[in-house]
Amino acid sequence: MNTAQLALDCVDKYGDFPAFYFEGQTISSLEHAAYGKRLATVLRERGVKARDRVLVLMHNCPEVLACFQAVWKLGAVIIPITPQLSEREVNYVLDHSDAVTVITSSELAPRVRAASEGVEGIRHMLIIGEQECEGLENISEAIANADEFTGIFDCAEDDMAFLLYTSGTTGRPKGVMLSHNNIVSDHVGQSAFKRLEERSTTLLCLPLSHAFGVMIMNLGYIFGATASIHRKFNPVEIFATIEKFKVTRFSAVPTMLARFLDTPEREKYDLSSLEIINCGASILHNDVRLKFEKEFQCKLLDGYGQSESSPTACSYRSAEFLRPGSAGHAIPGVTISIQDESGALLSTGEHGEICIQGPNVMLGYLKDEEATRHALRGGWLHSGDIGYLDEDGYIFLTDRIKDLIIKGGENISPREIEEGLYEHPAVNEVSVVGFPHTTYGEDICAVIAFLSGQEATEQELRDHLAKYVTKFKIPSRFEFRKELPKIPNGKVDRKLLRKQVAQ
């Protein structure tokens, strides 16, 4: 099944209704569907065909949702990336993904133009917006005047739909390949699990460059929801939306919850309609959950998964009570096991690696057969997370095998930051580790040993690192040492460093 069918079925089932609210506009379901069809015609006229890769770099807006529908209708692959990426990071994704077409907004067009330098194979760079940018074609007028594309590509089960770049322990982001079957099975499984109220109003404040945000988009189609789209996360705007539309539930990451708690303006708004917030993407600390539930008088339900599982593996049914510390149990069609280092299954209560099996498990990593074999060995997706299952099948996360830092729900590779710092002429050794943070879940610390007789200030290092990674990835803390601790084989002892930094 082509994932675009979910939006088409929404119109067939629920007819014309207010589908989206966005910055003072109301967009109906028929208007949204028609725009997506006209965009598909414009893309087809510019040569986009089945299995081509289309990169989209835009803030959340109705046009981004339409990009998903248009690209999928043509059988092409969408590559949504966050506007937070630096020029260098955009350049890497453009080159690695073999994108043939780029769609962006007026405000981000200069970055796209600069990032495309030296990248071969890009046939079209397109703008949706009011302004022009040299080297890019503005297609806003073409979309307005285009005929509606009425077809939909008949996808095979393993046809790629979605290429999502997520940081890994190797430094460079990995391209997670998700098929139409991966996405539909996961999102339909979630809908059967949660049984959400049809035709309700919700929020879409998660980025559509993230698998979690895409899942919320598709659940909205399945239940005929009206979504208030937020270009960027702004707690006060969200409070106003909850009050205005009597929002009963939405999805968020733990960082957002911490920001809500840290926004005193919340007292000015009536938030009593809130009943449930589904939380995912990183660990929800129990003290944050308890404080939030007390302050906002609603229920927080955690979940578990990763981009490689499209993204959900475990969740709660809406009527279930949360088991403190647990991220729920497997959604329909998914099996969870706990395995030791040899791949042997462990018993209830035993700690080991969390492994996932089901139709939602990714096709693999683009151009990385070794990483794919390692992640999918033995027919299971090996998560890199440590946890256990209780007697009722509820999952509890206790640790991570991987060195990834999860800041605000985003996977951040220490090596990517380390490589940037190693480019500084004064740096001899560096190790980047995460430490607990009340707002982000984890924040970043760089532990550095300088070359003899050389040094640099924190500000100099931050300014240097800004050339290599986004501001969000720049460490909030720097520690300077004569040398870094090592384990017997000579590698930096990250475990010890994490413990020391946390203290």
C-alpha positions in Angstrom: 0.0 0.0 0.0 1.3 3.5 -0.9 1.4 5.6 2.2 -0.3 8.5 0.4 -3.4 6.3 0.4 -3.9 7.2 4.1 -4.6 10.9 3.2 -6.9 9.9 0.3 -8.8 7.5 2.5 -9.2 10.4 5.1 -11.1 12.5 2.5 -13.2 9.5 1.4 -14.2 8.7 5.0 -14.6 12.1 6.6 -15.3 14.4 3.6 -14.5 18.1 3.7 -13.6 19.4 7.1 -11.1 21.9 8.7 -7.9 19.8 8.4 -5.3 22.3 9.5 -5.0 25.6 11.4 -1.8 27.5 10.6 -0.9 31.0 11.5 -4.4 32.3 11.2 -5.4 30.2 8.2 -7.9 27.3 8.1 -7.2 24.7 5.4 -9.9 22.2 4.6 -9.2 18.6 3.9 -10.2 19.0 0.2 -8.0 22.1 -0.2 -5.1 20.2 1.3 -5.7 17.2 -1.0 -6.0 19.4 -4.1 -2.8 21.2 -3.3 -0.9 18.0 -2.9 -2.2 16.7 -6.2 -1.2 19.9 -8.0 2.3 19.7 -6.4 2.6 16.2 -7.7 1.8 17.4 -11.2 4.5 20.1 -10.9 7.1 17.6 -9.7 6.2 15.1 -12.4 6.6 17.9 -15.1 10.1 18.4 -13.7 11.0 14.8 -14.2 10.4 13.3 -10.7 9.5 9.7 -11.1 9.2 6.5 -9.1 12.1 5.8 -6.8 13.7 9.2 -7.3 14.8 10.9 -4.1 13.4 14.3 -3.2 14.9 16.3 -0.3 12.7 18.7 1.6 14.2 21.4 3.8 11.4 23.5 5.4 10.0 24.4 8.8 6.6 22.8 9.7 3.9 24.2 7.5 1.0 22.8 5.4 3.2 22.8 2.3 5.5 20.2 4.0 2.6 17.9 4.5 1.7 18.3 0.9 5.2 17.4 -0.1 4.9 14.0 1.5 1.7 13.4 -0.4 3.0 14.6 -3.7 6.3 12.7 -3.6 4.6 9.5 -2.4 1.9 9.7 -5.1 4.6 9.6 -7.7 6.3 6.6 -6.0 9.3 8.8 -5.2 11.3 8.8 -1.9 11.0 11.8 0.5 14.1 13.0 2.5 12.9 15.5 5.1 15.7 17.2 7.0 15.6 19.6 9.8 16.3 23.3 9.2 18.7 23.3 12.1 21.3 21.6 10.0 24.4 23.6 9.0 25.4 24.1 5.4 28.0 21.4 5.7 25.5 18.9 7.1 23.0 19.7 4.3 25.8 19.2 1.8 26.6 15.7 3.2 22.9 14.6 3.1 22.5 15.9 -0.5 25.6 14.1 -1.7 25.0 10.8 0.3 21.3 10.5 -0.5 21.6 10.9 -4.3 18.7 13.4 -4.2 17.7 14.6 -7.7 15.2 17.3 -6.6 15.3 19.7 -3.6 12.2 21.6 -2.2 12.8 24.4 0.2 11.3 27.7 1.4 12.4 31.2 0.6 14.1 31.8 3.9 16.2 28.6 3.6 16.9 28.8 -0.1 20.3 30.5 0.3 21.6 27.7 2.5 20.4 25.1 0.1 22.1 26.9 -2.8 25.4 27.1 -0.9 25.1 23.5 0.3 24.5 22.1 -3.2 27.9 23.3 -4.4 29.9 20.4 -5.8 27.0 17.9 -5.5 26.3 16.1 -8.7 23.0 14.7 -9.8 20.6 17.4 -8.6 18.3 18.2 -11.5 16.0 20.8 -9.8 16.1 23.0 -6.8 12.7 24.4 -6.1 11.2 27.1 -3.8 7.7 27.3 -2.3 7.3 30.8 -1.0 7.0 34.5 -1.9 10.6 35.3 -2.6 13.1 34.4 -5.3 16.6 33.0 -4.9 19.2 32.9 -7.7 19.7 29.4 -8.9 16.4 28.0 -7.6 13.0 27.9 -9.3 10.0 29.3 -7.4 7.1 26.9 -8.2 4.4 28.6 -6.1 2.6 30.0 -9.2 3.1 26.8 -11.1 1.4 24.9 -8.3 -1.6 27.3 -8.2 -2.1 26.8 -12.0 -1.4 23.1 -12.3 -3.9 20.4 -13.0 -4.5 17.9 -10.2 -2.6 14.6 -10.5 -5.1 11.8 -10.0 -2.9 8.8 -10.1 -1.0 7.0 -7.3 2.0 4.7 -7.8 1.3 1.1 -7.1 4.1 0.3 -4.6 5.8 -3.0 -3.9 6.1 -4.0 -0.3 9.7 -3.1 -0.1 9.6 0.1 -2.1 11.4 2.8 -0.2 9.1 5.7 0.9 11.1 7.6 3.4 14.9 8.2 3.9 15.6 9.6 7.3 19.0 10.7 8.4 19.8 10.0 12.0 23.1 10.3 13.9 25.0 7.2 14.7 28.1 6.2 16.6 30.2 6.3 13.5 30.0 10.1 13.4 28.2 10.7 10.1 24.4 10.5 10.0 23.0 7.2 8.7 20.3 7.1 6.1 17.5 5.0 7.5 15.5 3.4 4.7 11.8 2.9 5.5 9.4 1.3 3.1 5.7 2.1 2.5 5.0 -1.2 4.3 7.2 -0.2 7.3 5.3 3.1 7.7 1.8 1.9 7.1 2.1 -1.2 9.3 3.5 0.9 12.2 1.0 3.7 12.0 -2.0 1.5 11.4 -0.8 -0.6 14.3 -0.6 2.5 16.4 -4.2 3.5 15.4 -5.6 0.1 16.3 -3.8 0.3 19.6 -4.8 3.8 20.7 -8.3 4.0 19.3 -8.2 7.8 19.4 -11.4 9.9 19.2 -12.3 10.6 15.6 -12.5 14.2 14.3 -10.8 15.7 17.4 -8.4 18.7 17.4 -4.7 18.1 18.1 -1.3 19.8 17.8 1.4 19.1 15.3 4.4 20.7 17.0 6.8 17.8 16.4 9.2 18.4 13.4 8.2 16.7 10.2 11.8 15.9 9.7 11.5 13.4 12.5 9.8 9.9 12.3 7.7 10.8 15.4 6.3 13.9 13.6 5.5 11.9 10.5 3.7 9.3 12.5 1.5 12.0 14.1 0.8 13.4 10.6 -0.4 10.0 9.4 -2.4 9.2 12.6 -4.2 12.5 11.9 -5.3 11.2 8.5 -6.4 7.9 9.9 -8.6 9.6 12.6 -9.7 12.6 10.6 -8.1 14.9 13.1 -7.8 18.7 12.8 -4.2 19.7 13.5 -2.9 23.0 14.6 0.5 23.2 12.8 3.3 25.0 14.6 6.2 26.1 12.5 8.5 26.1 15.5 8.1 25.1 19.1 6.8 28.0 21.2 5.2 27.0 24.5 3.0 30.2 24.8 1.6 29.7 21.3 0.8 26.1 22.1 -0.9 27.1 25.4 -3.1 29.6 23.4 -3.9 26.9 20.9 -4.9 24.4 23.6 -7.2 27.0 25.1 -8.7 28.2 21.8 -9.5 24.7 20.4 -10.0 22.8 23.6 -7.2 20.3 22.7 -7.5 17.1 24.6 -4.4 15.3 23.6 -1.2 15.6 21.6 2.3 14.2 21.3 5.6 15.7 22.5 9.1 14.8 23.5 10.4 15.2 27.1 12.3 18.5 26.3 9.0 20.1 25.4 7.4 19.1 28.7 10.3 20.7 30.6 9.8 23.9 28.6 6.1 23.9 29.4 6.9 23.6 33.1 9.5 26.4 32.8 7.0 28.9 31.1 5.2 31.0 33.8 2.8 32.3 31.2 0.9 29.0 31.4 -1.1 30.4 34.3 -2.8 32.8 32.0 -4.4 30.1 29.9 -7.2 27.6 30.4 -5.5 24.2 29.8 -8.2 22.1 31.5 -9.2 20.3 28.3 -5.9 18.4 28.3 -6.4 14.7 29.1 -3.4 12.8 27.6 0.0 13.6 26.3 1.9 10.9 24.5 5.7 11.2 25.0 8.5 9.6 23.1 11.9 10.0 21.4 14.0 10.0 24.6 13.7 8.9 28.2 11.0 10.6 30.2 12.4 11.0 33.7 9.8 10.1 36.4 10.3 13.3 38.4 9.4 15.4 35.3 6.4 13.2 34.6 5.1 13.5 38.2 5.6 17.3 38.3 4.0 17.7 34.9 0.9 15.6 35.7 0.5 17.5 39.0 0.8 20.9 37.3 -1.3 20.3 34.2 -3.7 17.7 35.6 -3.4 15.3 32.6 -1.9 11.9 32.0 1.5 11.3 30.4 2.0 8.1 28.5 5.5 7.1 27.4 6.4 5.0 24.4 9.5 3.4 22.9 11.0 3.0 19.5 13.5 4.5 17.1 13.7 5.7 13.6 14.7 2.2 12.5 11.3 0.9 13.8 9.2 3.5 11.9 9.3 4.7 14.8 7.1 2.8 17.3 7.8 -0.5 19.0 6.1 -0.1 22.4 3.3 2.1 23.6 0.3 2.3 25.9 -3.3 2.0 25.0 -5.2 5.2 25.9 -7.2 3.6 28.7 -4.1 2.0 30.3 -2.5 3.3 33.4 1.2 4.0 33.2 3.6 1.7 35.0 6.3 4.0 36.4 9.6 3.5 34.5 8.0 1.5 31.7 7.5 2.6 28.1 4.5 0.3 27.5 4.3 -3.0 25.6 4.6 -4.0 22.0 2.1 -2.6 19.5 0.2 -5.0 17.2 2.4 -7.0 14.9 5.6 -6.2 16.8 7.6 -8.6 19.0 10.1 -7.5 21.6 12.8 -9.7 23.0 15.7 -9.2 25.4 19.0 -10.8 24.2 22.5 -11.2 25.5 25.7 -10.5 23.6 25.5 -13.9 21.8 21.9 -13.3 20.7 20.3 -15.8 23.2 16.9 -14.8 24.5 16.8 -13.8 28.1 14.0 -14.4 30.6 11.6 -12.1 32.3 13.4 -9.5 34.5 16.8 -10.2 33.0 18.7 -7.2 31.6 20.0 -7.3 28.0 19.7 -5.6 24.6 16.2 -4.7 23.5 15.5 -6.3 20.1 12.6 -5.6 17.8 10.9 -7.8 15.1 8.0 -6.9 12.9 6.9 -5.4 9.6 7.8 -1.9 10.9 11.6 -2.7 11.0 13.6 -0.7 8.4 15.0 -2.0 5.1 18.5 -1.0 6.3 21.0 1.9 6.1 21.6 3.5 2.8 25.1 2.6 1.4 26.1 0.9 4.6 25.8 -2.9 4.3 28.1 -3.5 7.3 26.0 -1.4 9.7 22.8 -2.9 8.2 24.0 -6.5 8.8 25.0 -5.6 12.4 21.7 -3.9 13.2 19.5 -6.6 11.7 21.6 -9.7 12.7 19.6 -12.8 13.5 16.4 -11.4 12.0 16.0 -8.8 14.8 16.6 -5.1 14.9 19.2 -4.6 17.7 18.3 -1.3 19.3 21.6 -0.7 21.2 19.5 -0.1 24.3 19.6 -2.1 27.5 16.4 -3.0 29.4 14.1 -5.8 30.6 10.6 -7.1 30.2 8.3 -7.7 33.2 5.9 -10.7 33.5 3.2 -8.8 31.6 5.4 -7.8 28.7 6.0 -4.2 29.7 9.4 -2.9 28.7 11.8 -1.0 31.0 14.8 0.8 29.7 17.9 0.9 31.9 20.9 1.9 29.9 22.4 2.3 26.3 25.0 0.3 24.6 25.6 3.0 22.0 27.4 6.2 22.9 24.7 8.4 21.4 23.6 11.4 23.3 19.9 12.0 23.2 19.3 15.7 23.7 15.8 16.9 23.4 14.7 13.8 21.6 17.4 14.1 18.9 20.2 11.6 18.5 23.6 13.3 18.6 26.8 11.5 17.7 29.8 12.3 20.0 32.2 11.5 17.3 30.7 14.1 14.9 31.5 16.8 17.6 34.8 15.2 18.4 35.9 15.4 14.8 35.1 19.1 14.6 37.1 19.8 17.8 40.0 17.7 16.6 40.3 20.2 13.7 41.3 22.9 16.3 45.1 23.2 16.3 45.4 23.2 20.1 43.4 20.0 20.8 45.3 16.8 21.5 42.6 14.5 22.8 38.8 15.0 23.1 35.9 12.9 24.2 32.3 14.0 24.1 29.8 12.5 26.6 26.3 13.2 27.8 25.2 14.2 31.2 21.7 14.4 32.8 19.8 17.6 32.2 16.4 18.6 33.5 15.2 20.2 30.3 16.9 18.2 27.5 17.1 14.8 29.2 20.8 14.9 28.3 23.2 17.7 27.5 26.7 17.6 26.0 30.1 17.9 27.7 33.4 18.0 25.8 36.4 16.8 27.8 39.6 18.0 26.2 43.4 17.6 26.6 45.4 20.2 24.8 48.8 19.8 23.1 51.7 20.7 25.4 52.1 24.5 25.6 48.8 25.2 23.8 45.3 26.1 25.0 42.0 27.7 23.9 39.1 29.3 25.7 35.6 27.8 25.8 34.4 30.6 23.6 37.2 30.0 21.0 36.2 26.3 20.9 32.5 27.1 20.5 33.2 29.5 17.7 35.5 26.9 16.0 32.9 24.1 16.4 30.1 26.2 14.9 31.8 25.7 11.5 31.2 21.9 11.8 27.9 21.3 13.6 24.7 23.0 14.4 24.4 25.2 17.5 22.2 22.5 19.1 25.2 20.1 19.1 27.7 22.5 20.6 28.6 21.4 24.1 27.2 23.4 27.0 30.1 22.4 29.1 33.9 22.0 28.5 36.3 20.3 30.9 40.1 20.6 30.4 42.5 17.9 31.6 46.1 17.0 31.2 45.0 13.6 29.7 41.9 11.5 29.3 41.3 8.3 31.2 41.9 5.1 29.2 40.8 1.5 29.3 43.5 -1.3 28.9 43.2 -1.4 25.1 44.1 2.4 24.9 40.6 3.7 24.1 39.2 6.5 26.1 37.1 5.3 29.0 33.8 6.9 28.1 31.9 5.1 30.9 34.2 6.6 33.6 34.1 10.1 31.9 30.3 10.0 31.9 30.3 9.1 35.6 32.8 11.9 36.4 30.9 14.5 34.3 27.6 13.6 35.8 29.0 14.2 39.3 
